[in-house]
Amino acid sequence: MLTIHAEGAYGGWLRESRKNRQLRSSEFCKGGLGLRDIKSRDFLDSYWTVEMLTRAIREYDEHRNRSSGELSLGDLLR
């Protein structure tokens, strides 16, 4: 999900996941975003910068529904 937010593709993810409830975020990244090696260590090491990851976490935190008292990645940045 962080990659989807980093790519600015959250709206596309919502549309596609409504059509196919079993669609995984990694499958969307592979098919919809062309990021084939999304789960590989080499890809992850070369893709993310600290700033990019921080932005993606904050954006994810804004869109995420969470229960009262539940912590998230965004809480670690505060």
C-alpha positions as CSV (number, residue, x, y, z in Angstrom):
1,M,0.0,0.0,0.0
2,L,2.8,2.4,0.7
3,T,4.1,2.0,-2.9
4,I,0.6,2.8,-4.2
5,H,0.5,6.0,-2.2
6,A,4.1,6.9,-3.2
7,E,3.0,6.5,-6.9
8,G,-0.1,8.7,-6.4
9,A,-2.2,5.7,-7.5
10,Y,-4.6,5.4,-4.5
11,G,-7.6,6.4,-6.5
12,G,-6.8,3.8,-9.2
13,W,-6.3,1.2,-6.5
14,L,-9.7,2.0,-5.0
15,R,-11.4,1.7,-8.4
16,E,-9.7,-1.6,-9.2
17,S,-10.2,-3.1,-5.8
18,R,-13.9,-2.4,-5.9
19,K,-14.1,-4.3,-9.2
20,N,-12.1,-7.2,-7.8
21,R,-12.3,-7.6,-4.1
22,Q,-9.6,-10.2,-4.1
23,L,-7.0,-7.9,-5.7
24,R,-3.9,-7.6,-3.7
25,S,-1.9,-4.4,-3.5
26,S,1.2,-6.2,-4.9
27,E,-0.8,-7.5,-7.9
28,F,-2.1,-3.9,-8.6
29,C,1.5,-2.6,-8.4
30,K,2.6,-5.3,-10.9
31,G,-0.2,-5.0,-13.3
32,G,-1.4,-1.4,-12.9
33,L,1.9,0.3,-12.2
34,G,4.3,-1.9,-14.0
35,L,6.4,-2.5,-10.9
36,R,7.2,-6.2,-11.5
37,D,9.7,-6.9,-8.8
38,I,7.7,-5.1,-6.1
39,K,8.5,-7.7,-3.4
40,S,12.2,-8.1,-4.1
41,R,14.8,-6.7,-1.7
42,D,16.8,-5.2,-4.6
43,F,13.7,-3.3,-5.8
44,L,12.8,-2.1,-2.4
45,D,16.4,-0.9,-1.6
46,S,16.6,1.0,-4.9
47,Y,13.0,2.4,-4.9
48,W,12.7,4.0,-1.4
49,T,14.4,7.1,0.0
50,V,13.8,8.2,3.5
51,E,11.8,11.2,2.3
52,M,9.7,9.2,-0.1
53,L,8.9,6.6,2.6
54,T,8.0,9.3,5.1
55,R,5.6,10.9,2.6
56,A,4.0,7.6,1.7
57,I,3.5,6.7,5.4
58,R,1.8,10.0,6.1
59,E,-0.5,9.8,3.1
60,Y,-1.4,6.2,4.0
61,D,-2.2,7.3,7.5
62,E,-4.6,9.9,6.2
63,H,-6.6,7.4,4.2
64,R,-6.5,4.5,6.6
65,N,-9.5,3.7,8.7
66,R,-8.5,2.7,12.2
67,S,-10.2,1.7,15.4
68,S,-10.1,3.9,18.5
69,G,-6.8,3.5,20.3
70,E,-5.2,1.6,17.4
71,L,-1.6,2.7,16.5
72,S,-0.3,3.0,12.9
73,L,3.0,3.6,11.1
74,G,2.2,7.3,11.1
75,D,2.3,7.3,14.8
76,L,5.9,6.4,14.7
77,L,6.7,9.6,12.8
78,R,5.1,11.9,15.4
